[in-house]
Amino acid sequence: MSGSSETTSTTAGHDVCEAIMQVVVPAIRVKSYLASKPFYGAIGFKEQWTHQFQSDFPIFASVERDGMQIFLTEHAGDCEFGALVHFNVASVDAIFEELRFAGYPLQSHQATG
């Protein structure tokens, strides 16, 4: 479940509207953040921040594009390798054309049926 909803409660005889919002940020395990960073940059994600306890410790980073955020982690205990993440976008065709124009290697698949 994602997005937000509103609930109404009664406090001292008055209805109080409380906004409830759930934000889920996918965490993707990477072997090397520094090696992965160019890929995410090529598809339009920009680094928000990185965290590393010491210089020889794993990196935990946040990247963002148009309000879509992903955590990239080298930490073995955070998650396993491999992920499937879906983002809702206004126009997948526009993003496809943007990436194609930028020279990113893409494959187009025609829907059938």
N, C-alpha and C positions, 0 to 999 in steps of 0.2 A: 504494500500500500504506500502510496506517495502522495504528495500534495498537502493541502491543508483543509481543515473543516472548522466549523464553529459549533460550540455548544453553549447552551444557555443555562445558567444556574441562578438561584434566587438567594440574594444576600440582603438581610434587613428589609425584606418585602420588595426589593427592586430586582428586576432581571438584569443579570450581568452577562454580557457576551464575552466569552473567552476564546481566543483564536488558538487552535491546536495545530501545530505544524510539525511534520515529520520530514527530516532531510536525511537521505541516505547517501553516503559517499562511498563508492566502490574502492576497495583497496586491491591493487594488482601487484603481485610479487614479481620483482625484476632481479636478475642476477647482478646487474650493475646499473645504478641510476645514471651515472655519467654516460654509459653506452646507450641507454634507452632515451635519454633526454632529446637527442636530435630527431628521433622518430616522432615523439609527441610534439616537438616544435614544428616539424614538417606538416603535421595535420592540424596545426593551429592552436595547440595548447601552449600556454605560457606558464613558466614557473612562478608560483606564489611564494613558496618558502621551502627551505630544507631544514632538517634537524639531524644532528649527529652528536652523540654524547662525547665522543673523542674522535680524533682524525682517523683511527684505524677501526672504528665501529661502523656498522651498517647505516646507510642513509635512509631516512623517511622523508618523503617530499610530497608537496601538493602542487598539482598543475591544474589550470583552468582555461576553459574556452567558452565564451558566451554564457557564463553562469553555470556551466557544466564542470564539475570538479572531480578529480581522480586523485587518490593517494597512491603513490608508487613507493613500494617498500622493499628493501633488501633484507629485512629482518626475517629469519627463518620461522619464527614462531607466530608471525602475523597471519599468514595465509599460505596456501600452496601455490605452485606455479600453475598458470592457466586460468583464464577467466572468460566470461561472456557478459558483456555489459551493453545494455540498450539505452540510448539517449533519445528522447523525443525531440525532434527538431522541426522547425517550421517548413523547411524544404530540403529534403535529402538530395534532390536534383541540383539545387544551388550549391550545396556543400560538395557534391561530386564534381561539379564543374570548377569550383574554386580549387580543389585539390588537383584536378587534372591540369588546369591552367598553370598551377605552381610546379608542375612536373612530377608530381607524386605518381608512382606506378599503380594504376588501378585496373580492375577488370570489371566490365559491365556485364550483368546477367539480365536477360529478358525474363520477365515473369511469364509463366505458362498457365494455361487453364482458364 
